[in-house]
Amino acid sequence: MPAYAYTGRDGTGVPVKGVVAAEDEAAASARLREQGLFVTSLRPRARWAAVGRRRRRPGLEEVAAFTYHLAGLAASGIPLLRGLEVAREQEEDGTLRDVIGDLRDGIEAGQSLSVALGRHPQVFSPVYVGIVRSGEVGGVLDQALLRLTDYLDREVALRQKVNSMAVYPAFVLALAAVVITVFGVFVIPAFEKVYRSAGAPLPLPTAVLIEFSRLLRGYWMVGLLAAPAAAWILVQTGTWAKFGAAGVRLVCRIPRVGTAVRLVQVNRFLRTFGAMYASGVPVMLALDITAGSVSEPEVAAAAGYLKERITSGQRLSEAMRGVALFPPMVHRMTAMGEEAGRLDELLRRASDLLDREIEFSIKRLVTLTEPLLTLALGGVIAVILLALYLPIFGLPRAILR
């Protein structure tokens, strides 16, 4: 359906602007008049601009901020439709602003908020939609939005912790790439000229290094163009996700790193499932949504196993004992929550404990990897220099001949 950008004023004279979808310009104008707007400008929205905005996916921080604002407005007694209008007006991100406008249009057309959210799976996850739907059914939408805000804030914090673990290794790898490029483009060719003019015999390491320099200088443009194309093909064919899953399994075999990765996976499961359960979503449905919303195959498989065992009559804590992913602390606290009738609270406490353990694990890993990566970078440079200077020992004999 075509989209039209409009500007105008509402019934109180406040300037408004936005985008409306309609069959044609006349239908768009009529729809805006039904909303009580006085339209001063109405024009078709450029297709290329719409495509460009759709491709830019709002970040989790932006979705969390929108949810927080909407929860605050709902808790203040402001009607949902008006709350969405206010949230849209103060949103700076163009893509999310268009999404909020579409949510408002859907609610005006008689849809529920959860149905309108479900039309944007690239922005709102199944967990998000499920919690909102449970809040609508129970008549506690404001509380559901507050739980969503807490859930998203904790997810953002977890991602920041994981990203902090990768900052230093990424910096060292980038520095190593720059060093190797500088040597290959500038330093090695200068040594090659000296060796060629002197006629010195080249040891195997030096010959390999010179050949690498030639390839780098001769095909750097091909590599620069081929790398993004190969990455795009891997993503589109799903091969990248398979490589990622294999990489996670490989990383989990590293003693300290594997422990930190498993803690992150367990924490993500507890937080996702706990948020759904606390919002009133049935256990089986919560496990289904959790399995479909997480990116880690191990967590999805664990959720599927728990669902099978619960279907056969086991309690959640008993089923957790059969999954190696969950540490003893998790299924013990789950059992305590089931016995006391406070499962949502105990799941949250278990997640809090894992948060602290993850933070300590990341600090230990960073402390351990910093000297190791520094030594590795120094080793790479030492090998290159050694290969470059090996022929120098044969230069006197070559000159005397």
MIRODO-46949 format. One record per residue (C-alpha): x, y, z; residue in one letter; residue number from 1. Coordinates in Angstrom, 2 decimals. Example, Ala and Ser with C-alpha at 12.3 -4.5 7.8 and 13.67 -1.06 7.14 Angstrom:
(rec (12.30,-4.50,7.80),"A",1);
(rec (13.67,-1.06,7.14),"S",2);
This chain:
(rec (0.00,0.00,0.00),"M",1);
(rec (1.43,3.44,-0.89),"P",2);
(rec (2.61,5.70,1.91),"A",3);
(rec (2.08,9.47,2.09),"Y",4);
(rec (4.01,11.98,4.19),"A",5);
(rec (1.84,14.71,5.66),"Y",6);
(rec (2.10,17.87,7.72),"T",7);
(rec (-0.73,19.75,9.36),"G",8);
(rec (-2.30,20.61,12.70),"R",9);
(rec (-4.47,18.74,15.15),"D",10);
(rec (-7.71,19.92,16.71),"G",11);
(rec (-5.87,22.11,19.23),"T",12);
(rec (-3.70,23.78,16.59),"G",13);
(rec (-0.52,21.88,17.46),"V",14);
(rec (1.67,21.19,14.38),"P",15);
(rec (1.88,17.50,13.47),"V",16);
(rec (3.62,15.49,10.78),"K",17);
(rec (3.93,11.83,9.92),"G",18);
(rec (3.25,9.07,7.42),"V",19);
(rec (-0.05,7.43,6.56),"V",20);
(rec (-0.69,4.38,4.39),"A",21);
(rec (-3.69,4.48,2.03),"A",22);
(rec (-4.85,3.28,-1.39),"E",23);
(rec (-4.45,6.72,-2.96),"D",24);
(rec (-4.06,10.39,-2.05),"E",25);
(rec (-7.79,10.96,-1.62),"A",26);
(rec (-8.10,8.01,0.77),"A",27);
(rec (-5.08,9.27,2.72),"A",28);
(rec (-6.60,12.73,3.04),"S",29);
(rec (-9.94,11.28,4.17),"A",30);
(rec (-8.25,9.10,6.76),"R",31);
(rec (-6.38,12.05,8.21),"L",32);
(rec (-9.58,14.12,8.40),"R",33);
(rec (-11.23,11.27,10.31),"E",34);
(rec (-8.43,11.59,12.86),"Q",35);
(rec (-9.30,15.25,13.35),"G",36);
(rec (-6.26,16.61,11.53),"L",37);
(rec (-6.15,19.66,9.28),"F",38);
(rec (-3.72,18.69,6.49),"V",39);
(rec (-1.55,21.41,4.97),"T",40);
(rec (0.76,19.17,2.92),"S",41);
(rec (0.34,15.64,1.58),"L",42);
(rec (2.79,13.99,-0.80),"R",43);
(rec (3.83,10.44,-1.71),"P",44);
(rec (6.78,9.25,0.30),"R",45);
(rec (9.83,8.37,-1.78),"A",46);
(rec (10.14,4.61,-2.16),"R",47);
(rec (13.90,4.63,-1.86),"W",48);
(rec (13.69,6.55,1.42),"A",49);
(rec (11.17,4.09,2.83),"A",50);
(rec (13.34,1.14,1.85),"V",51);
(rec (16.40,2.76,3.39),"G",52);
(rec (14.61,3.36,6.67),"R",53);
(rec (13.23,-0.17,6.83),"R",54);
(rec (16.66,-1.64,6.44),"R",55);
(rec (17.97,0.21,9.49),"R",56);
(rec (16.91,-1.84,12.49),"R",57);
(rec (16.46,0.09,15.76),"P",58);
(rec (18.86,-0.95,18.47),"G",59);
(rec (17.85,-2.65,21.69),"L",60);
(rec (18.69,0.51,23.65),"E",61);
(rec (16.23,2.52,21.54),"E",62);
(rec (13.47,-0.07,21.97),"V",63);
(rec (14.13,-0.11,25.73),"A",64);
(rec (13.89,3.70,25.91),"A",65);
(rec (10.61,3.67,23.96),"F",66);
(rec (9.19,0.98,26.26),"T",67);
(rec (10.23,2.95,29.34),"Y",68);
(rec (8.52,6.11,28.09),"H",69);
(rec (5.37,4.23,27.11),"L",70);
(rec (5.26,2.44,30.49),"A",71);
(rec (5.57,5.77,32.31),"G",72);
(rec (2.77,7.30,30.25),"L",73);
(rec (0.53,4.26,30.79),"A",74);
(rec (1.21,4.30,34.55),"A",75);
(rec (0.20,7.98,34.60),"S",76);
(rec (-3.23,7.12,33.24),"G",77);
(rec (-2.65,8.54,29.76),"I",78);
(rec (-4.62,6.59,27.11),"P",79);
(rec (-2.54,4.25,24.97),"L",80);
(rec (-3.26,6.06,21.71),"L",81);
(rec (-2.22,9.41,23.14),"R",82);
(rec (0.82,7.80,24.78),"G",83);
(rec (1.97,6.47,21.41),"L",84);
(rec (1.55,9.91,19.88),"E",85);
(rec (3.69,11.46,22.62),"V",86);
(rec (6.31,8.72,22.30),"A",87);
(rec (6.42,9.23,18.55),"R",88);
(rec (6.87,12.98,18.88),"E",89);
(rec (9.89,12.65,21.17),"Q",90);
(rec (11.52,9.76,19.27),"E",91);
(rec (14.65,10.85,17.38),"E",92);
(rec (15.27,7.67,15.41),"D",93);
(rec (13.41,7.87,12.09),"G",94);
(rec (12.83,4.15,11.72),"T",95);
(rec (11.42,3.69,15.20),"L",96);
(rec (9.31,6.82,14.78),"R",97);
(rec (7.71,5.28,11.68),"D",98);
(rec (7.11,2.03,13.56),"V",99);
(rec (5.41,3.89,16.42),"I",100);
(rec (3.26,5.70,13.88),"G",101);
(rec (2.22,2.37,12.40),"D",102);
(rec (1.37,1.08,15.91),"L",103);
(rec (-0.84,4.11,16.43),"R",104);
(rec (-2.55,3.58,13.07),"D",105);
(rec (-3.16,-0.09,13.89),"G",106);
(rec (-4.75,0.73,17.24),"I",107);
(rec (-6.93,3.39,15.59),"E",108);
(rec (-8.07,0.69,13.16),"A",109);
(rec (-9.22,-1.47,16.09),"G",110);
(rec (-6.20,-3.71,16.64),"Q",111);
(rec (-4.77,-4.53,20.04),"S",112);
(rec (-1.25,-3.35,20.88),"L",113);
(rec (0.13,-6.90,20.80),"S",114);
(rec (-1.26,-7.49,17.31),"V",115);
(rec (0.18,-4.20,16.10),"A",116);
(rec (3.56,-5.08,17.65),"L",117);
(rec (3.48,-8.47,15.92),"G",118);
(rec (3.53,-6.70,12.56),"R",119);
(rec (7.12,-5.59,13.27),"H",120);
(rec (9.06,-8.75,14.22),"P",121);
(rec (12.33,-7.10,13.20),"Q",122);
(rec (11.87,-4.60,16.07),"V",123);
(rec (9.78,-6.39,18.71),"F",124);
(rec (10.74,-9.95,19.65),"S",125);
(rec (8.23,-12.73,20.39),"P",126);
(rec (9.03,-12.26,24.09),"V",127);
(rec (8.09,-8.59,23.84),"Y",128);
(rec (4.81,-9.36,22.07),"V",129);
(rec (3.97,-12.22,24.45),"G",130);
(rec (4.44,-10.12,27.58),"I",131);
(rec (2.32,-7.30,26.14),"V",132);
(rec (-0.41,-9.77,25.19),"R",133);
(rec (-0.48,-11.23,28.70),"S",134);
(rec (-0.74,-7.70,30.13),"G",135);
(rec (-3.68,-6.94,27.84),"E",136);
(rec (-5.49,-10.14,28.82),"V",137);
(rec (-4.96,-9.47,32.53),"G",138);
(rec (-5.81,-5.76,32.28),"G",139);
(rec (-2.37,-4.78,33.63),"V",140);
(rec (-0.69,-3.42,30.51),"L",141);
(rec (1.21,-0.77,32.48),"D",142);
(rec (2.75,-3.44,34.73),"Q",143);
(rec (3.61,-5.58,31.71),"A",144);
(rec (5.41,-2.62,30.12),"L",145);
(rec (7.34,-2.04,33.34),"L",146);
(rec (8.45,-5.69,33.35),"R",147);
(rec (9.47,-5.31,29.73),"L",148);
(rec (11.53,-2.24,30.62),"T",149);
(rec (13.34,-4.17,33.34),"D",150);
(rec (13.87,-7.14,31.01),"Y",151);
(rec (15.29,-4.97,28.21),"L",152);
(rec (17.52,-2.99,30.58),"D",153);
(rec (19.03,-6.20,31.91),"R",154);
(rec (19.53,-7.50,28.37),"E",155);
(rec (21.31,-4.28,27.39),"V",156);
(rec (23.53,-4.53,30.47),"A",157);
(rec (24.39,-8.15,29.66),"L",158);
(rec (25.31,-7.27,26.08),"R",159);
(rec (27.53,-4.47,27.30),"Q",160);
(rec (29.35,-6.88,29.61),"K",161);
(rec (29.89,-9.36,26.80),"V",162);
(rec (31.04,-6.62,24.43),"N",163);
(rec (33.52,-5.35,27.01),"S",164);
(rec (35.12,-8.79,27.00),"M",165);
(rec (35.68,-8.56,23.23),"A",166);
(rec (37.02,-4.99,23.11),"V",167);
(rec (40.66,-5.72,23.91),"Y",168);
(rec (40.98,-8.84,21.70),"P",169);
(rec (39.38,-6.94,18.82),"A",170);
(rec (41.79,-4.05,19.34),"F",171);
(rec (44.81,-6.36,19.35),"V",172);
(rec (43.63,-8.21,16.22),"L",173);
(rec (43.04,-4.90,14.42),"A",174);
(rec (46.49,-3.69,15.46),"L",175);
(rec (48.03,-6.94,14.23),"A",176);
(rec (46.29,-6.52,10.87),"A",177);
(rec (47.62,-2.95,10.57),"V",178);
(rec (51.16,-4.04,11.48),"V",179);
(rec (51.14,-6.92,8.98),"I",180);
(rec (49.77,-4.62,6.27),"T",181);
(rec (52.44,-1.97,6.89),"V",182);
(rec (55.18,-4.59,6.79),"F",183);
(rec (53.75,-6.22,3.68),"G",184);
(rec (53.28,-3.00,1.71),"V",185);
(rec (56.26,-0.87,2.78),"F",186);
(rec (58.93,-2.73,4.77),"V",187);
(rec (59.23,-6.10,3.02),"I",188);
(rec (59.52,-4.60,-0.54),"P",189);
(rec (62.48,-2.46,0.62),"A",190);
(rec (64.29,-5.54,1.95),"F",191);
(rec (63.41,-7.45,-1.23),"E",192);
(rec (65.22,-4.84,-3.36),"K",193);
(rec (68.34,-5.12,-1.19),"V",194);
(rec (68.35,-8.91,-1.38),"Y",195);
(rec (67.75,-8.93,-5.14),"R",196);
(rec (70.58,-6.45,-5.81),"S",197);
(rec (72.99,-8.40,-3.59),"A",198);
(rec (72.02,-11.78,-4.99),"G",199);
(rec (71.83,-13.26,-1.51),"A",200);
(rec (70.14,-16.70,-1.13),"P",201);
(rec (66.75,-16.45,0.53),"L",202);
(rec (65.81,-18.84,3.34),"P",203);
(rec (62.38,-20.42,3.13),"L",204);
(rec (60.75,-18.11,5.75),"P",205);
(rec (62.00,-15.01,3.91),"T",206);
(rec (60.85,-16.35,0.52),"A",207);
(rec (57.38,-17.05,1.93),"V",208);
(rec (57.22,-13.58,3.46),"L",209);
(rec (58.21,-11.90,0.18),"I",210);
(rec (55.64,-13.92,-1.76),"E",211);
(rec (52.98,-12.89,0.77),"F",212);
(rec (53.96,-9.25,0.28),"S",213);
(rec (53.60,-9.60,-3.49),"R",214);
(rec (50.15,-11.13,-3.15),"L",215);
(rec (49.10,-8.42,-0.72),"L",216);
(rec (50.26,-5.62,-3.01),"R",217);
(rec (48.90,-7.23,-6.16),"G",218);
(rec (45.46,-8.35,-4.99),"Y",219);
(rec (44.52,-6.02,-2.13),"W",220);
(rec (41.72,-4.47,-4.17),"M",221);
(rec (40.26,-7.90,-4.98),"V",222);
(rec (40.34,-8.84,-1.31),"G",223);
(rec (38.78,-5.55,-0.29),"L",224);
(rec (35.84,-6.12,-2.65),"L",225);
(rec (35.54,-9.88,-2.16),"A",226);
(rec (35.37,-9.81,1.65),"A",227);
(rec (32.05,-7.86,1.91),"P",228);
(rec (30.56,-9.91,-0.95),"A",229);
(rec (31.53,-13.19,0.72),"A",230);
(rec (30.13,-11.97,4.06),"A",231);
(rec (26.83,-11.01,2.38),"W",232);
(rec (26.54,-14.42,0.71),"I",233);
(rec (27.27,-16.22,3.98),"L",234);
(rec (24.58,-14.22,5.79),"V",235);
(rec (21.96,-14.66,3.07),"Q",236);
(rec (22.50,-18.41,2.77),"T",237);
(rec (22.49,-18.97,6.53),"G",238);
(rec (26.05,-20.30,6.45),"T",239);
(rec (27.22,-17.51,8.75),"W",240);
(rec (24.82,-18.66,11.47),"A",241);
(rec (26.16,-22.22,11.17),"K",242);
(rec (29.72,-20.96,11.45),"F",243);
(rec (28.68,-18.88,14.46),"G",244);
(rec (27.13,-21.88,16.19),"A",245);
(rec (30.23,-23.97,15.49),"A",246);
(rec (32.39,-21.14,16.79),"G",247);
(rec (30.40,-20.96,20.02),"V",248);
(rec (30.80,-24.72,20.53),"R",249);
(rec (34.53,-24.41,19.91),"L",250);
(rec (34.86,-21.48,22.31),"V",251);
(rec (32.96,-23.37,25.01),"C",252);
(rec (35.77,-25.95,25.05),"R",253);
(rec (38.25,-23.32,26.23),"I",254);
(rec (38.29,-23.69,30.05),"P",255);
(rec (37.64,-20.18,31.38),"R",256);
(rec (36.03,-18.78,28.25),"V",257);
(rec (33.61,-21.69,27.99),"G",258);
(rec (32.47,-21.14,31.57),"T",259);
(rec (31.71,-17.47,30.90),"A",260);
(rec (29.82,-18.29,27.68),"V",261);
(rec (27.66,-20.90,29.43),"R",262);
(rec (26.88,-18.47,32.25),"L",263);
(rec (25.70,-15.91,29.68),"V",264);
(rec (23.52,-18.54,27.98),"Q",265);
(rec (21.93,-19.65,31.26),"V",266);
(rec (21.37,-16.05,32.33),"N",267);
(rec (19.65,-15.23,29.04),"R",268);
(rec (17.34,-18.22,29.44),"F",269);
(rec (16.45,-17.36,33.04),"L",270);
(rec (15.79,-13.73,32.21),"R",271);
(rec (13.67,-14.49,29.14),"T",272);
(rec (11.67,-17.31,30.68),"F",273);
(rec (11.35,-15.50,34.02),"G",274);
(rec (9.98,-12.36,32.39),"A",275);
(rec (7.39,-14.39,30.49),"M",276);
(rec (6.37,-16.39,33.56),"Y",277);
(rec (6.14,-13.32,35.79),"A",278);
(rec (3.82,-11.71,33.25),"S",279);
(rec (1.37,-14.59,33.49),"G",280);
(rec (2.36,-16.49,30.34),"V",281);
(rec (1.78,-20.27,30.78),"P",282);
(rec (4.93,-22.31,31.33),"V",283);
(rec (4.66,-24.31,28.10),"M",284);
(rec (4.01,-21.24,25.99),"L",285);
(rec (6.83,-19.38,27.75),"A",286);
(rec (9.23,-22.21,26.92),"L",287);
(rec (8.07,-22.21,23.30),"D",288);
(rec (8.63,-18.48,22.96),"I",289);
(rec (11.98,-18.69,24.76),"T",290);
(rec (13.17,-21.44,22.41),"A",291);
(rec (12.16,-19.38,19.37),"G",292);
(rec (13.55,-16.05,20.54),"S",293);
(rec (17.09,-16.88,21.70),"V",294);
(rec (19.95,-17.07,19.22),"S",295);
(rec (22.01,-19.71,21.06),"E",296);
(rec (21.19,-23.25,19.81),"P",297);
(rec (22.12,-24.71,23.19),"E",298);
(rec (19.54,-22.57,24.99),"V",299);
(rec (16.85,-23.35,22.42),"A",300);
(rec (17.58,-27.07,22.75),"A",301);
(rec (17.44,-26.82,26.54),"A",302);
(rec (14.04,-25.11,26.38),"A",303);
(rec (12.74,-27.84,24.06),"G",304);
(rec (14.01,-30.55,26.43),"Y",305);
(rec (12.38,-28.88,29.43),"L",306);
(rec (9.08,-28.71,27.57),"K",307);
(rec (9.22,-32.44,26.79),"E",308);
(rec (10.02,-33.39,30.38),"R",309);
(rec (7.30,-31.15,31.83),"I",310);
(rec (4.80,-32.67,29.39),"T",311);
(rec (5.76,-36.10,30.75),"S",312);
(rec (4.93,-34.97,34.29),"G",313);
(rec (8.18,-33.66,35.74),"Q",314);
(rec (8.54,-30.38,37.57),"R",315);
(rec (10.64,-27.63,36.04),"L",316);
(rec (13.42,-28.03,38.61),"S",317);
(rec (13.55,-31.79,38.06),"E",318);
(rec (13.78,-31.33,34.30),"A",319);
(rec (16.60,-28.81,34.73),"M",320);
(rec (18.72,-31.44,36.48),"R",321);
(rec (18.90,-33.35,33.20),"G",322);
(rec (20.40,-30.40,31.30),"V",323);
(rec (24.14,-29.91,31.72),"A",324);
(rec (23.77,-26.25,30.77),"L",325);
(rec (22.17,-25.37,34.12),"F",326);
(rec (24.48,-25.23,37.16),"P",327);
(rec (23.25,-26.78,40.44),"P",328);
(rec (22.48,-23.35,41.90),"M",329);
(rec (19.86,-22.70,39.21),"V",330);
(rec (17.76,-25.84,39.57),"H",331);
(rec (18.01,-25.68,43.38),"R",332);
(rec (16.68,-22.13,43.47),"M",333);
(rec (14.03,-23.15,40.94),"T",334);
(rec (12.94,-25.97,43.24),"A",335);
(rec (12.76,-23.55,46.18),"M",336);
(rec (10.62,-21.19,44.11),"G",337);
(rec (8.24,-23.99,43.12),"E",338);
(rec (7.85,-25.14,46.71),"E",339);
(rec (7.26,-21.60,48.04),"A",340);
(rec (5.04,-20.50,45.14),"G",341);
(rec (7.50,-17.73,44.27),"R",342);
(rec (9.10,-19.12,41.12),"L",343);
(rec (9.28,-15.77,39.33),"D",344);
(rec (11.08,-14.16,42.28),"E",345);
(rec (13.60,-17.00,42.66),"L",346);
(rec (14.32,-17.03,38.92),"L",347);
(rec (15.07,-13.33,39.13),"R",348);
(rec (17.39,-13.84,42.11),"R",349);
(rec (19.20,-16.63,40.29),"A",350);
(rec (19.65,-14.28,37.32),"S",351);
(rec (21.02,-11.59,39.64),"D",352);
(rec (23.56,-14.02,41.06),"L",353);
(rec (24.61,-15.04,37.56),"L",354);
(rec (24.99,-11.38,36.63),"D",355);
(rec (27.62,-10.92,39.32),"R",356);
(rec (29.34,-14.18,38.42),"E",357);
(rec (29.43,-13.18,34.76),"I",358);
(rec (30.97,-9.84,35.67),"E",359);
(rec (33.69,-11.53,37.74),"F",360);
(rec (34.34,-14.09,34.98),"S",361);
(rec (34.73,-11.36,32.37),"I",362);
(rec (37.15,-9.44,34.59),"K",363);
(rec (39.25,-12.57,35.10),"R",364);
(rec (39.24,-13.29,31.36),"L",365);
(rec (40.28,-9.75,30.45),"V",366);
(rec (43.08,-9.86,33.04),"T",367);
(rec (44.27,-13.18,31.61),"L",368);
(rec (43.96,-12.39,27.90),"T",369);
(rec (45.63,-8.96,27.92),"E",370);
(rec (49.21,-10.24,28.49),"P",371);
(rec (48.64,-13.30,26.30),"L",372);
(rec (47.45,-11.24,23.33),"L",373);
(rec (50.25,-8.74,23.83),"T",374);
(rec (52.77,-11.60,23.75),"L",375);
(rec (51.09,-13.03,20.66),"A",376);
(rec (51.32,-9.69,18.84),"L",377);
(rec (54.96,-9.37,19.85),"G",378);
(rec (55.58,-12.91,18.62),"G",379);
(rec (54.09,-12.13,15.19),"V",380);
(rec (56.31,-9.06,14.84),"I",381);
(rec (59.35,-11.04,16.02),"A",382);
(rec (58.74,-13.78,13.44),"V",383);
(rec (58.43,-11.22,10.63),"I",384);
(rec (61.62,-9.43,11.67),"L",385);
(rec (63.50,-12.71,12.03),"L",386);
(rec (62.43,-13.80,8.55),"A",387);
(rec (63.54,-10.43,7.15),"L",388);
(rec (66.97,-10.46,8.79),"Y",389);
(rec (67.88,-14.09,8.12),"L",390);
(rec (69.34,-13.37,4.64),"P",391);
(rec (71.54,-10.62,6.11),"I",392);
(rec (73.77,-13.29,7.59),"F",393);
(rec (74.46,-14.53,4.06),"G",394);
(rec (75.04,-11.10,2.51),"L",395);
(rec (78.83,-10.96,3.20),"P",396);
(rec (79.37,-14.27,1.38),"R",397);
(rec (77.15,-13.14,-1.49),"A",398);
(rec (79.05,-9.85,-1.85),"I",399);
(rec (82.48,-11.56,-1.71),"L",400);
(rec (81.46,-13.89,-4.53),"R",401);
